[in-house]
Every structure is written in structure tokens, then in C-alpha cells.
């Protein structure tokens, strides 16, 4: 299904001139070798943008042949070794071999073609390598840069220069060669997994480039390089039969999508690429902006594909409610078919982390639901409106550690849950709980994760009542109330001992949330002692005493001996919300000095 969808996308990209035609690649070629009818190099023409250290000029040229250490030439476009017979590493013999191999290839393809440009190319390769002439045209400094770049053959007919590959007869000759390059006269046809038609299967497929962590030369999405992976006596990619054209189409589509960085996301070790069936990249820009902006739609958020954050917000909200979105030439339809593919590196291959297909409106609705689920009351200094995915995942690791890494499996599972609107993985809550145990605290981001996780998993009606944006003071759910009580105990200690560095939170928080029956009597005794100390405000002391009495009455005389993981989540939320309540000056009226002591 992935391959078929990518082949369909390829045809759309070609129709929009966003991908090269069959048999061609878009690569960086910043120099043109201009030759005349006699095959003489008459100029080296800079192409594209040469304003920076690395010149840029992406054009469509005949498809490149993968090579490692072997000498393998390419048609009409290649490096200095193949086009000019020069080796920068001091191996002139190898450079001459590469030049001859390149000449043999061009003579095979262009044999019998009477086009003047084709004849000029044949003459070019009959001459000795002309790298010294090229160096003289470029100058020493530019020549050093050019040694790592690609050169394309251009023809000077006396009136101007043109790319040799633009000649119709040359194009026909190249496609005829390319179609039959790997053909085996004895090869049997097999049923294509893509089209369902008989084809001569391609034994190898082009490489995929642009996946984070994969080999820079490219990696394979489909490959069979050992007999253990093969079956029924077939070899290599004949085990997943498809024609050479189909292999080209799916790899070219994927490479084209990966090249557009605005349409790519990186989650954990996964490179996530997406596309709409219609081929409009604005869909991918919009989904990426909604998923990964630094404050979702806030002022610090980075735009995707040139789209403003306000545009992303308006579009997502409209599409989530099934309405189309139109703005400054952008048209997004909620019923547009949309695909999301996550790839992870695995040696020379790529692993599919997940592949999702749905309407764009459904994905928008699920993303909107995710942000509603993680919405929570925050301190006044915290201006976060929505918790972005990258920051959510950061709550699972120690922030002070330079070597801490987010679990790749968990990151992929979290993103999949967000996009599908399904429960978050249990690995997320386990990782967050480990951080809370280590830190003895519940940060706003961690509280948001706890709320969101259990909103999608718990069947406990009492627990669901407290999974809200703000505190539920009416709830009598015991684990939740115990968390609130712990916060009040801490407030009493802070008020009684101003400036204390280590509170009951540092010593008892983890054990209190796990075994209340063992810890809460100790906390009660400590609170009683703290109440006997001198207080700045008797009114505040009375209010804390009243609050503690109300919460104690909700719990009763017996504390639970042990709390489950879910109940600990309720405890932590109760503690968090009660803390946020005390930081709100409109809730507990104290003078400025007293409030300062409490906030410390």
C-alpha cells in the first residue's frame, strides 16, 4: 500500500513539475562543460547561484547509477574524474579509467544518433581528458571548489549553448537505454505487487536520501541482501517484484518529499514525511506547523512553508470541524486524502515506524483533541497555551543530562496516538512517573501529560471527574484528595518555617503517593508541630487549618495502604492543582509579604 500510494504521488508531482520525469534525477549541477562540434572544451559555464561557499543549481539530469568503490559512469552529467579525467586524490590512473568508462557509456547510448550535439559528445570523449583546459577557464580557487561538484555537458552551436540532454533524439536514446539497461534476455516476468500486471522485476531499487541517521549516500526501503530473506529461488528484490519504472516512481516520490524540509518532521529517531493526494504541499506545511511549533500557535512558533502561525491556527480549527479553509490562494479541504509516513534508520535499510492514511480533516480533529487533552491550568509566569510535541517528549528524560535520549519507540508511538486519536502508549506515563519519582515534583508539563493520558485510558468515573483543566474541589476521590492534603501539609510547613530549603516534598512525596497509610500519619504529626510555631498571620494559619480539616473529612479515618499507578496519577494531579490554587492570589487573600513567603 505504501509503494502504491507513493507511485500515485509521483504521477501527481510530475504533473505539477515538482518531480523529475521517469529516468531523470534532480541533482546539484553548478558547472556546464561547453563543447563545440569538434568536441573541444571551449568554456566552463557557472550555473545557478555561486554567491555562497557551495554553489547551488538543481536541474533534471539522466538518473544516476549508485556506486561505491567501482567505476560506474553516468550519462551527460558526472564529476571531474568521469567528465574530465582528473582525480584530486592523486590517482591519475583511476581518473583515466573513469574517463574512458564514461566515454564508453556515451558511445553506446549515442551510437547512430546524427544530432550535432550527440556527435559533439562522441568527439569530446575521443580526445584526451581536458581537465587542464577546465582549470584554466575556472581559475585555481574555483577549480578547488569544482573538484567536488557535478559537471553537465552543454553544446555550443555557434548561436548559444544548450544542455545536450534537451535534444529530443538524445532523450529517446537515453530512455531506450535506461529501460533495457538491466534487462536480462532470460528473465521471467512476475506479477507486480504494485500494478498486479506481469513485469520484469527490478533486482535493485534506487536509494532513499534525507532520512535522519541513515547513510548519507542513501538507504533502501526494500532490499534483500542475504539468502535467509529470499524465497522460492528468486534473488534480491525479485522477492518483492515490481518493474524498474515502479521502483523509480516510488523512490523518486519519496526523495522529492524528503527534500522539502518544510514538509518533514523529526520525532525521536524517525523522519516523518507527509503528502496530500492532490499534491499540494500546503497540507504538509499545515500539519507540521500544528504538530511541532514551539508554542503551537503562539508568538514564538516557527512558521512552516512560509505560513504564519495565525494561519495554521485558523486552518486547523476550521478543518477540525469539517470546514474547508481558503486564505491567500491556499485551499485546504477536510475530505482530502492525506498520508503520513515515519521512517527510521536501520543500517543500510529503512524501517517503517508507522504509516497512516486518513482524511486531512480527521488528522486535524485528532491534533485539536490532543491539545485539548493536554490543556491545564499553569502558573502565571508560564505563558504556554498548548504543549508542543517536542516539549511533551522532553518530560520523559532528565533535562540536565546532555546524553539523555528520548526513546525512539515511545516517540513514534506518541505521535501515532496523537494523529489517530487513540490512547497514548503506556511507556509515556511510565517514563513521566520515573521522572516525578526522581525529581519529587510535578511540573505543569508533567501534570498535563498525566491528565491527557488518563483521559484516554481510565474507566474510573471518579477519576474522570478530576481530569479537568483546573482543580475540582467537589471531588471526594480519595487519591486526588490525598494529593491536595499533601500540598496543604507543605503549605503549613513553608508558612511555619520561612526560607526552608528542604520540605516534606523532598523527603516524603514519592512514598506518600505510593503508601499513604504509612506516611500520612507522619505528615499529620509534623503538621501539628508546625501549627504550634509562631506565624506571621493568624488568619492564614486558620484558613490552612480549615482547609486541612475539610480534606481530612473527605478521606475519613483510614488511609489506603497502597495506591496503584493510576491512583498515583490522581494523587499527583491533586497535589499539582492545589499548588496552583495557592499561587493564585485571588483564592487565598494574604498580604504581599505573606504571599512572598509562601511562594518561596
DOVEXRO-185620 format. One record per residue: residue in three letters; x, y, z of N, C-alpha, C, O in turn. Coordinates in steps of 0.2 Angstrom, whole numbers, plus 5000, padded with zeros to 4 digits. Example, Ala and Ser with C-alpha at 12.3 -4.5 7.8 and 13.67 -1.06 7.14 Angstrom:
ALA506649725039506249785039506649845039507149835042/SER506449895035506849955036506450005039506750065040/
end
This chain:
UNK500449945000500050005000500450065000500350114996/UNK501050065004501450125004501750134997501750194995/UNK502050084994502350094987501850114982501950164978/UNK501250084982500750104978500550184979500450214974/UNK500450204985500250274986500850324984500750374982/UNK501450304985502050344983502050344975502250394972/UNK501850294972501850294964501350344962501450374957/UNK500750344965500250384964500450454965500350504961/UNK500850474970501050534972501550554967501650614965/UNK501950514964502450534959502150564953502350614951/UNK501650524951501250554945500950624946500950664942/UNK500750634952500450704954501050754954500950804951/UNK501650734957502150784957502450794950502650854949/UNK502450744946502750764939502250814936502450854932/UNK501550794937501050844933501150914936500950964932/UNK501350924942501450994945502251014944502451064946/UNK502650974940503350994939503751004945504151044946/UNK503550954950503850954956504350904957504750894962/UNK504350854952504750794952505050784945504650804940/UNK505650754945505850744938505450684934505150644937/UNK505550684928505150634924505550574924506150564927/UNK505250514922505550454923506250444919506250474914/UNK506750424923507350414920507850474922508350484919/UNK507550524926507950584927507950594935507550574939/UNK508450634937508550654944508650724944508950754940/UNK508450754950508650824951509250824956509150804962/UNK509750854953510350854957510750924956510550964952/UNK511250934961511550994961512150994955512550954956/UNK512051034950512551034945512751114943512451144939/UNK513251134947513451204946513851224941514051284940/UNK514051174936514551194931514351164925514151104925/UNK514451194919514251164912514951164908515251214908/UNK515051104905515651104901515451114894515051074891/UNK515551174891515351194884515851164879516451184879/UNK515551124874515951094869515751114862515151134862/UNK516151114857515951134850515951074846515951014849/UNK515851074840515751024835516350974835516250914834/UNK516851004837517550964836517650924843518150894844/UNK517150934848517250904855517750944859517950914864/UNK517951004857518451044861518051084866517551114865/UNK518351084872518051124878518251194877518851214877/UNK517751234876517851304874517651354880517751414880/UNK517351324885517151364891516951314897516651264895/UNK517051344903516651314909516251364911516451414914/UNK515551344911515051394912514751384919514451334921/UNK514851434924514551434930513751434930513551474926/UNK513451394933512751384933512451394940512651374945/UNK511851434940511451444946511751494951512051544948/UNK511751484957511951534962512651514965512751464968/UNK513151564964513851554966514051604971514551614972/UNK513551634975513651684979513951654986514251694990/UNK513751594988513951564994514551514993514851504987/UNK514851484998515451444998515251384993515751364989/UNK514651354994514451304990513951324984513451344986/UNK514151324978513651344973513051294972513151234973/UNK512551324970511851284970511551294963511451354961/UNK511451234960511051234954510751174953511051124950/UNK510151164955509751094955509451094948508951134946/UNK509551044944509251034937509150964936509350914940/UNK508750944931508550874930509050844925509150874919/UNK509350794927509850754923509650684922509350664927/UNK509950644918509850574917510050544924510550564927/UNK509650494926509650464933510350434934510750404930/UNK510550454940511250424942511250354944510750324947/UNK511850324943511850254945512250244951512850274952/UNK511950214956512350204963513050174962513050124958/UNK513550194965514150164965514550174972514350224976/UNK514950124973515350134979516050144978516250194977/UNK516450084977517150094975517250074968517850084965/UNK516750044964516850034957516850094953516550144955/UNK517050084947517050134942516350124938516350084934/UNK515950174939515250174936515150244934515050294938/UNK515050254927514950314924514250334924513750294924/UNK514050404923513450424922513350464916513850484913/UNK512750474913512650504907512550574907512150604911/UNK512950614903512950684902513050724908513150784907/UNK513150694914513250734920513650694925513450634927/UNK514250714927514650674932515150724935515150784934/UNK515650694939516150734942516750744938516750714932/UNK517250774941517850794937518250724934518550724929/UNK518250674938518550614936518250584930518650564926/UNK517650584930517250554924517250594918517350574912/UNK517150664919517050704913517650734911517750754905/UNK518150744915518750774913519450734915519950754913/UNK519350674918519950634919520350654924520950644923/UNK520150694929520550724934520350694941519850684943/UNK520950674945520750644951521150684957521750694956/UNK520750714961521050764966521450724971521850764975/UNK521350664972521750624977522450594975522650554978/UNK522650614969523250594967523250524964523750484964/UNK522750504961522650444957522550454950521950434948/UNK522950474946522850494939522650424935522250434930/UNK522950364936522750314933521950294933521650274929/UNK521750304939521050284941520550344937520050324935/UNK520850404937520450454934520350444926519850454923/UNK520950414923520950404916520450344915520050344910/UNK520450294919519950234919519250264919518850244915/UNK519150314924518450334924518250374918517650374916/UNK518650414915518550454909518350404903517950424900/UNK518750354903518650304897517950264898517650254893/UNK517850254904517150214906516650264904516050244901/UNK516750334905516150374904516150384896515550394894/UNK516650384893516650384885516350324882515950334878/UNK516450264885516150204883515350214883515050194879/UNK515150234889514450244890514150284885513550274883/UNK514450344884514150394880514150364872513650384869/UNK514650334871514650304864514150254863513850244857/UNK513950214868513450154867512750194867512350174863/UNK512650244871511950274871511850314864511350314862/UNK512350354862512350394857512550364850512550404845/UNK512650304850512850274843512350284838511750264839/UNK512450304832512050314827511550374827511150394823/UNK511650414833511250474833511650534829512150554831/UNK511250564824511550614820511550684822511850724819/UNK511150694828511050764830511750794832512250754835/UNK511950854829512550884830512850884838513450874839/UNK512350894842512550894849512850824851513350814855/UNK512450764849512750704850513350684847513850654851/UNK513450704841514150694838514650734842515250714842/UNK514550794844515050834848515250794854515850794856/UNK514750764857514950724864515350664862515850654866/UNK515250634856515650574855516350604853516850564855/UNK516450654850517050684849517450704855518050704856/UNK517050734860517350754866517750694870518250704872/UNK517450634869517750584873518250544869518650504871/UNK518350564862518950534859519550574860520050554859/UNK519450634862520050674864520350654871520050614875/UNK520950674872521250664879520850714884520550764882/UNK520850684890520550724895520750794895521350814895/UNK520250844896520350914895520350954902520051004902/UNK520550924907520450954914520951014915520751064918/UNK521551014911521951074912521651134909521651194911/UNK521251124903520851174900520351204905520251264905/UNK519951154908519451174913519751214918519451264921/UNK520351194921520651234926520851304924520751344928/UNK521051304918521251374916520651424915520651484917/UNK520051394913519451434912519251454919518951514920/UNK519251414924518951424931519451464935519151504939/UNK520051454935520551484939520651444945520251394946/UNK521151454949521351404954520851394959520751344962/UNK520651454962520151454968519551414966519251374970/UNK519251434960518551404958518651324957518251284958/UNK519251314954519451244952519451194958519251144958/UNK519651224964519651184970518951164972518851114974/UNK518551214972517851204973517551154969517151114971/UNK517651164962517351124957517551054957517151004955/UNK518051034961518350964961517850914964517850854964/UNK517350944969516950904972516250914969515750884972/UNK516150944964515450964961515350924955515750884952/UNK514750924952514550894946514650944940514551004941/UNK514750914934514850954928514350924923514250864923/UNK513950964919513550934914513750964907514051014906/UNK513650924902513850934895513350984892512750974891/UNK513651034889513251084885513551094878514251084878/UNK513151114874513351114867513351184864512851214865/UNK513851204861513851274858513851264850514251244847/UNK513251284847513151284840513351344836513151354830/UNK513651394840513851454836513351514838513551564837/UNK512751494840512251544842512151554849511851604852/UNK512351504853512251494860512351424863512451384859/UNK512251414869512451354872511751324875511351354877/UNK511651254874511151214877511351154880511851124878/UNK510951134885511051064888510951014883510451004879/UNK511450964882511450914877510850874878510550844873/UNK510650864884510050814886509450844884508850814884/UNK509350914881508750944879508550924872508050934870/UNK509050894868508950864861508450804862508550764865/UNK507950804858507450754858507750684856507550634859/UNK508150684851508450624849508950594855508950534856/UNK509250634858509650614864509250584870509350534873/UNK508650624871508150594876507950534874507950484879/UNK507750524868507450454866508050404867507850344869/UNK508650414865509150364866509350354873509450294875/UNK509250404877509350384884508850344887508950294891/UNK508250354886507650314889507650244886507550204890/UNK507850234880507950174877508450134881508350074882/UNK509050164882509550134886509350114893509450064896/UNK509050164896508850164903508350104904508450064909/UNK507850104900507350044901507649974900507449934903/UNK508149974896508449904895509149894898509449844897/UNK509349944902510049934905510149874909510649844908/UNK509649854913509749794917509349734915509349684918/UNK509149744909508649684906509149624905509649624902/UNK508849574907509149504906508649464901508049454902/UNK508949444895508649414890508249354892507749334889/UNK508449324898508149264900507749274906507449224909/UNK507649334908507249354914506549334913506249354908/UNK506249304918505549294918505149344921505349384925/UNK504549354918504049404921503749384927503649324928/UNK503549424932503249414938502649464939502649514936/UNK502249444943501649494944501849544949502149534955/UNK501849614947502049664951501549674957500949664957/UNK501949684963501549704969501149764969500749784973/UNK501349814964501049874963500549884959499949904961/UNK500649854952500049864947499649794946499149804944/UNK499949744949499649674948499749654941499349604939/UNK500149684937500249664930500949624929501349634933/UNK501049584924501649554923502249604921502149644917/UNK502749594925503349644923503949604924504049554927/UNK504549634921505149604923505449644929505549704929/UNK505549604935505649644941506349674941506849644939/UNK506349734944507049764945507349734951507049724956/UNK507949714950508349674956508549724961508649704967/UNK508749784959508849834964508449904963508249914958/UNK508349934969507949994968508450054970508950054973/UNK508250114967508650174969508650194977508250164980/UNK509150224979509250244986508750294988508550344984/UNK508650294995508250354998508650395002509050375006/UNK508650465000509150505004508750555008508150575006/UNK509050585014508650635018508350605024508050645028/UNK508450545026508250515032508750525037509250495036/UNK508550555043509050565048509350505051508950455052/UNK509950505051510350445054510550395049510850345051/UNK510250395043510350345038511050365034511250415035/UNK511250315030511850335027511850395022511250395019/UNK512350435022512250495018512150485010511850515007/UNK512450425008512350405001511750374999511550364994/UNK511250365005510650345003510550275006511050235007/UNK509950255008509750195011509150165007508850195003/UNK509050095008508550065004507950055008507950035014/UNK507350065005506750055009506549975008506249945012/UNK506749945002506649875000507249844998507549874993/UNK507549795001508149764999508149695002507949685008/UNK508449644999508549585001509349564999509449554994/UNK509749565004510449555003510749495006511349485006/UNK510349445008510549385011510049325009509449345008/UNK510349265008509849215006509349205011508749175009/UNK509449215018508949205023508349245022507749225024/UNK508349305018507749345017507449325010506849355009/UNK507749285006507449265000507049205000507049165005/UNK506649194995506149134995506049114987506149154983/UNK505849044987505649024980506249034975506049034969/UNK506849034977507349034972507549104969507949104964/UNK507149154970507249214967507749254971507849244977/UNK508049304968508549344971508449414972508049444968/UNK508749444977508649524978507949544978507549514981/UNK507849604975507149624975506649594971506049614971/UNK506849534968506349494965505849464970505249444968/UNK506049464976505649444981505049494983504549474986/UNK505149554981504549604981504549634974504649694973/UNK504249594969504349614962503949674960503349684962/UNK504249724957503949774953504449794948505049784948/UNK504149834943504549854937505049904939505049934944/UNK505549914935506049964936505750034936505950074940/UNK505250044932504850114932504550124939504550174941/UNK504150064941503850074948504350084953504150124958/UNK504950054953505450064958505650134958505750174963/UNK505750164952505950234951505450284953505650334957/UNK504850264952504250314954504250324961504150374964/UNK504250264965504150274972504750304976504650344980/UNK505350284973505950314977505950384975506250424979/UNK505850404969505850474967505350524970505550574973/UNK504750494971504250524975504450544982504450594985/UNK504750484985504950494992505550544993505550584998/UNK506050534988506550584989506350654988506650704991/UNK505850664983505650734982505350764988505450814990/UNK504950724992504550744998505050755003505050805007/UNK505550715004506050725009506550785008506750815013/UNK506550805002507050865000506750925002507050975004/UNK506050925003505650985005505650985013505250955016/UNK506151025016506251015023505651045027505451025033/UNK505251095024504651115027504151065028503651075032/UNK504151015024503650965024503850905028503550845028/UNK504450905032504750855035504750865043504950925045/UNK504650815047504650825054505150775057505250725054/UNK505450785063505950735066505650725073505650765077/UNK505450665074505250645081505650585083505550535080/UNK505950595088506450545091506950525085507250575083/UNK507050465083507450445078507150445071507450425066/UNK506450455071506050455065506050515061505950575063/UNK506050505054505950565050505250555047505150505044/UNK504850605048504150595046504050645040504150705040/UNK503750615035503550645029502850635027502550585029/UNK502550685024501850685023501650715017502050755014/UNK501050695014500850725007500050715007499750665009/UNK499850755003499150755001499050724994499450734990/UNK498550694993498450654987498450704981498650694975/UNK498150764982498150824977498850844975498950884970/UNK499350834979500050854978500150924981500750954980/UNK499750964984499851024987500251024993500050994998/UNK500851054993501251044999501051085005501251075011/UNK500551135004500251175010499951125015499951145021/UNK499651065013499451025018499950995023499850995029/UNK500550985020501050955025501351015029501451005035/UNK501351075026501651135030501151145036501351165041/UNK500551135034500051155039500051105045500051115051/UNK500051035043500050985048500750985053500750975059/UNK501251005049501951015053501951075058502151065063/UNK501651125055501551185060501151175066501251195071/UNK500551135065500151125070500451075075500251075081/UNK500851025073501150975077501850995081501950975087/UNK502251045078502851055081503051125082503651135084/UNK502651175081502851235083502951245090502651205095/UNK503351295092503651295099503151315104503151295110/UNK502651355102502051365107501451355103500951385105/UNK501451305099500851285094500651345090500851345084/UNK500351395092500151455088500351515091500151575089/UNK500851515096501051575099501551615096501751595090/UNK501751675099502151725095502851695094503151715089/UNK503051645098503751615097503751555092504251525090/UNK503151535089503151475085503451495078503451555076/UNK503751445075504051455069503551435064503251385064/UNK503551475058503151455053503351395049503951385048/UNK502951365045503151305041502951325034502351345032/UNK503451315029503251335022503051405021502651425016/UNK503251455025503051525024502451545027502151595027/UNK502051495030501351505033501451535040501851515044/UNK501051585041501051615048500751575053500251535051/UNK500951585059500651545065499851555065499451505067/UNK499651615064498951635064498551595059497951575060/UNK498851585053498551555048498551475049497951445048/UNK499051445052499051375054498451365059498151315059/UNK498351415064497851405069497151405066496751365068/UNK497051455062496351465059496251405055495651385055/UNK496751385051496551325046496451265050495951225049/UNK496851245055496751185059496051185063495751135063/UNK495851245066495251245069494651235064494151195065/UNK494751265058494151255053494151185051493551155050/UNK494751155049494751095046494551035051494250985050/UNK494651055058494451005063493751005064493450955066/UNK493351055062492651055062492351045055491751055054/UNK492751015050492450995044492351045039491951035034/UNK492651105040492551165036493151175031493751165034/UNK493151185025493751205021494051265023493751305026/UNK494651275021494951335023495251365016495651335013/UNK495151435016495451475010495751535013495451575016/UNK496351545011496751605013497351625008497751585007/UNK497351675005497851705001498051644996498651634995/UNK497651614992497751564987497851494990497951454986/UNK497851494996497851424999497151395000496751425003/UNK497051334997496451304998496551235001496851194998/UNK496251225007496351155011495651125012495151165014/UNK495551065010494951035010494950975016495450945016/UNK494450975020494450925026494450855023494650805027/UNK494150845017494050775015494650755010494550705007/UNK495150795010495750775006496050715009496250715015/UNK496250665005496650605007497350625009497650665005/UNK497550605015498250635017498550575020498350525023/UNK499250575019499650515021500250535025500550595024/UNK500450505030500950515035501450455035501150405038/UNK502050465034502550405034503150425038503450475037/UNK503250375043503850385048504350335046504150275047/UNK504950355045505450315043506050315048506250375050/UNK506350265050506950265055507550225052507450175048/UNK508150245053508650215050508850145053508650135059/UNK509050095049509250035052509750005047509649975042/UNK510450025049511050005045510950035038510850095037/UNK510949995033510850015026510150015024510050035018/UNK509749995028509049995026508650055030508850085035/UNK507950055028507550105032506950055035506750015032/UNK506750075041506250045044505650085044505650145045/UNK505050065043504450105043504150105050503950055053/UNK504250165054503950165060503250165061502950135065/UNK502850205056502150195055501950225049502350265046/UNK501350205046501150235040500350245041500050195042/UNK500150305041499450325042499150355036499450395033/UNK498550335035498150365029497450385032497050345035/UNK497250445031496550465033496450535029496850555025/UNK495850565031495650625028496050685032496250675038/UNK496250735029496550785032496150815038496450835043/UNK495550825037495150845042495150805049495050825054/UNK495150735048495250695053495850705057495850705063/UNK496450705053497050725057497050785060497250795066/UNK496750835057496650905061496250895067496450925072/UNK495750865067495250855073495650815078495550835084/UNK496050765076496450725082496950765085497050765091/UNK497250815081497850855084497450905088497750925094/UNK496950935086496550985090496350945097496350985102/UNK496150885097495950845103496550835107496450845113/UNK497050825104497650815108497850875112497950875118/UNK497850935109497950995113497451015118497551045123/UNK496850995117496351005122496450955128496350975134/UNK496650895126496850845132497450875136497350865142/UNK497950905133498550925137498450995140498851015143/UNK497851025139497751095142497651085149497251045152/UNK498051135153497951135160498151195163498451235160/UNK497851215169498051275172498751275174499051235176/UNK499051335172499851345173499951405178499551445179/UNK500551405180500751465184500751535180500751525174/UNK500651585183500551655180501251665175501151695170/UNK501751645177502451655173502451615167502851625163/UNK502051555167502051505162501551535156500951525157/UNK501851555151501451585145501251525140500851545135/UNK501351465141501151415137500451405136500051405141/UNK500251415130499551405128499351325127498851295129/UNK499851295123499751225121500451195121500951225120/UNK500451135123501051095125501251065118500951015116/UNK501851095115502051065109502350995109502550975115/UNK502350955104502550885105503250875107503450835111/UNK503750915104504450915106504550925114504950885117/UNK504150965117504250985124503850925128504150905133/UNK503350895126503050845129503550785130503550755135/UNK503850765124504350715124504950725129505250685132/UNK505150795129505650805134505550795141506050795145/UNK504950785143504750775150504950705152504850685158/UNK505150665147505250595149506050585150506250525152/UNK506450635150507150625151507350685156507050725157/UNK507950675158508250715163508550775159508950765155/UNK508250835160508450895156509150915157509450945153/UNK509450905163510150925164510650885161511250905160/UNK510450825159510950775156511050795148510550805144/UNK511650795146511750805139511750745135511650745129/UNK511750685138511750625135511050585135510950535132/UNK510550615138509950585139509550585132509550635129/UNK509250535130508950525124508250505124508050465128/UNK507850535121507150515121507050445117507350435112/UNK506650405120506550335117506250345110505750375110/UNK506550315105506350325099505650285098505250315094/UNK505650225101504950185100504450225103503850235101/UNK504550255109504050295113503850355109503250375108/UNK504350395106504150455102503750435096503250475095/UNK503850385093503450365087502750345089502250365086/UNK502750305095502050285097501650345100501050345099/UNK501950395103501650455105501350495099500750515099/UNK501750505094501550545088500950505084500450535082/UNK501050435084500450395081499850405085499250405082/UNK499850405092499250415096498950485095498350485094/UNK499350535094499150605093498750605086498150625086/UNK499050575081498750585074498150535073497650555070/UNK498150475077497550435077497050445082496450425081/UNK497150495087496650505092496550445097496050435099/UNK497050405097497050345101497450355108497750405109/UNK497350305113497750315119498450325118498750285114/UNK498750365122499450365122499850305125499550265129/UNK500450295123500750225125500950225132501050285135/UNK500850165135501050165142501750185144501850205149/UNK502150175139502850195140502950275142503350295145/UNK502450315139502450385141502350395148502750435151/UNK501850365151501650385158502150355162502350375168/UNK502450295160502950265164503550305165503950315170/UNK503750335159504350375159504250445163504750465166/UNK503650475162503550535166503550515174503750555178/UNK503250455176503250435183503950435185504050445191/UNK504350405181505050395184505350465185505750475190/UNK505250515181505550575182505250615188505550645191/UNK504550605189504250635195504550605201504750635206/UNK504750535201505050505207505750535208505950545214/UNK506050545203506750565203506750645205507250665209/UNK506350675203506350755204505850775210505950825213/UNK505450725213505050745219504550805217504450845222/UNK504350805211503950865210503550855203503650805200/UNK502950895203502550885197502550955193502250995195/UNK502850955188502951015184502251025180501950975179/UNK502151085177501551095173501451045167500951025166/UNK502051035164502050995158501950925160501550885156/UNK502150895165502050835168501350825170501050765168/UNK501050875173500350865175499950865169499450825169/UNK500150905164499750905158499750835154499250805152/UNK500350795155500350735152499950685156499650635153/UNK499950685162499550645167498850645165498450605164/UNK498650715165497950725163497750695156497250655156/UNK498150705151497950685145497950605144497550575141/UNK498450575147498550505147497950475150497650425147/UNK497750495156497150455159496550475156496050435157/UNK496450535153495850545150495650495144495050485143/UNK496150465141496050415136496050345138495950305134/UNK496250335144496350265147495950245153495650185153/UNK495750285157495450265163494650255162494350285158/UNK494450205166493750185166493450205173492850195174/UNK493850235177493650255184493250325183493550375182/UNK492550325185492150385184492450435189492350495187/UNK492650415195492850465200493450505197493550565198/UNK493950465194494550495192494350535186494750595185/UNK493950525182493750565176493550635178493650685175/UNK493250635184492950695186493450745188493350805188/UNK494050725190494650765191495150785186495550825186/UNK494950755180495450765174495150825170494950815165/UNK495250875173495050945171495650995170496150975172/UNK495451045167495951105166496151135173496751155173/UNK495751135177495851165184495651115189495351065188/UNK495751145196495551105201494851085202494351125200/UNK494651025204493951005206493950995213494050945216/UNK493651055217493651055224493051015227493051005233/UNK492650995222492050955225492150875225491850835228/UNK492750855221492850785221493050755228493450785231/UNK492850695229492950655235493350595233493450555237/UNK493650595227494050545225494750545230495150585229/UNK494850485234495250485239496050505237496350545240/UNK496250465232496950485230497050555228497550585229/UNK496550585224496550655222496550705229496950745229/UNK496150685233496150725240496750725243496950775246/UNK497050665244497650655247498250695244498650725248/UNK498250705237498750745234498650815236499150855237/UNK498050835237497850905239498050915246498350965248/UNK497950865250498150865258498950875258499150915262/UNK499250835254500050845254500250915253500650945256/UNK499950945248500051015246499951065252500351105253/UNK499351055256499251095262499751085267499951135270/UNK499951015268500451005273501051045271501451075276/UNK501251045265501851085263501751155264502251185266/UNK501151185263501051255264501151275271501451325273/UNK500851225275500951235283501651245285501851285288/UNK502051195282502751195284503151255281503551285285/UNK502951275275503351335272503151405276503551445277/UNK502551405278502251465282502551465289502751515292/UNK502651405292502951405299503751415299503951435304/UNK504051395293504751395293504951435287505151395282/UNK504951495287505051535281505851525278506251525282/UNK505951515272506551505269506851435270507451425268/UNK506451385272506751325272506951295265506551305260/UNK507451265265507751235258507451165257507351155251/UNK507351125261507151055260506451045264506451055270/UNK505951035260505251025263505050955263505450905261/UNK504450935265504250875266504150845259504150785258/UNK504150885254504050855247504650825245504650765242/UNK505250845247505950815245505950745249506350705246/UNK505750745254505850685258505250625258505350565258/UNK504650655257504050605258503650605252503150565251/UNK503750645246503250645241503150575238502550555237/UNK503650545236503650485232503250435236502850395234/UNK503550425243503250375247502450385249502050345250/UNK502350455250501650475251501150455246500550435247/UNK501350455240500950445234500950365233500450345229/UNK501350325236501350255235501050225241500650175240/UNK501250245247500950205253500650255258501050275263/UNK500150285257499850345261499750325268499850365273/UNK499550255270499450235276500050245281499950255287/UNK500650235278501250235281501550305282501850315287/UNK501350345278501650415278501250465280501450515284/UNK500550465279500150525281500150535288500050595290/UNK500150485293500150495300500750535302500750575306/UNK501350525299501950555300501850635298502050675302/UNK501550645292501450705290500950745294501050805295/UNK500450715297499950745301500350765308500150825310/UNK500750725311501150745317501550805315501650855319/UNK501950805309502350865308501950925307502150975309/UNK501350925304500950975303500751005310500651065311/UNK500550965314500350985321500851025324500751075328/UNK501551005324502051035327502151105323502351155327/UNK502151105317502251165313501651215315501851275315/UNK501051195316500551245318500651275325500451325326/UNK501151245329501251275335501751325335501951365340/UNK502151335329502651385329502351455328501751465327/UNK502751505328502551575328502351585320502751575316/UNK501751615319501551635312501551705311501351745316/UNK501651735305501651805304500851825303500751875306/UNK500451775301499751795300499351745303499351685301/UNK498951755309498551705312497951695307497651635307/UNK497751745303497151725298497351675293496951635291/UNK497951675291498151625286498251565289498151505286/UNK498451555295498551495299497851465300497751405299/UNK497351505301496651475302496451455296496151395296/UNK496551485290496251465284496651395282496251355279/UNK497251385283497551325281497351265286497251215284/UNK497251285292496951235297496251215294496051155295/UNK495851265292495151245290495151205284494851155283/UNK495651225279495751185273495951115274495651065271/UNK496351105279496651035281496050995284496050935283/UNK495651025288495050995291494550965286494350915286/UNK494451015281493950995276494250935272493850885270/UNK494850935270495150875266495150815270495050765267/UNK495350825276495350765281494650735281494650665282/UNK494150775282493550745282493350705276492950655277/UNK493550725270493450695264493750625264493450575261/UNK494350615267494750555267494450505272494450445271/UNK494250535278494050485283494650465288495150495288/UNK494450415292494950395297495550345294496050345297/UNK495350315289495850265286496150285280495750305275/UNK496850285280497150295273497250235269497350185272/UNK497250235263497350175259498150155260498550195261/UNK498150085260498850065262499350065256499950075256/UNK499050065250499450075244499050105238498450095238/UNK499350145234499050175228499250135221499950125221/UNK498850125217499050095210499350155206499350215208/UNK499650135200499950185196499450235194499550295194/UNK498850215192498350265191498150315196498050375196/UNK498050285202497950325208498450365210498350425213/UNK499050345209499650395210499550455205499750515207/UNK499350445199499250495194498750545197498850605196/UNK498150525200497650565203497950605209497850665210/UNK498450575213498750605219499150665216499150715219/UNK499550645211499950705208499650755206499850815206/UNK499050745202498650795200498350845205498350905205/UNK498150805211497850845216498350885219498250945221/UNK498950865220499550905223499650965218499751025221/UNK499650955212499851005207499351055207499451115208/UNK498651035207498151085206498051125213497951185213/UNK498151095219498151135225498751185225498651235228/UNK499251165223499851215222499651275218499851335220/UNK499351265212499251315208498651365211498651425210/UNK498251335215497751375218498051415223497851475224/UNK498551395227498851435232499251495229499351545232/UNK499551485223499951535219499451595216499651645214/UNK498851575216498351625214498151675219497751645224/UNK498351735219498251775225497451795226497251815231/UNK497051785221496351795222496051745226495451745228/UNK496351685227496051625230496151635238495651625241/UNK496751645240496951655247497151725248497651745246/UNK496751765251496951835252497451845258497251835264/UNK498051855256498551875261498951935259498851955253/UNK499251965264499652025262500252005258500451945257/UNK500552055254501152045250501752005253502051965250/UNK501852025259502451995262502351915264502751875263/UNK501751905266501551835267501551795261501751735261/UNK501251825255501251785249501951775247502151715244/UNK502451815248503151805246503451755249503751715247/UNK503251745256503551685260503251625257503651575257/UNK502651625256502351555253502651535247502751475245/UNK502751585242502951575236503751545236503951515232/UNK504051565241504751545242504751465243505251435244/
end
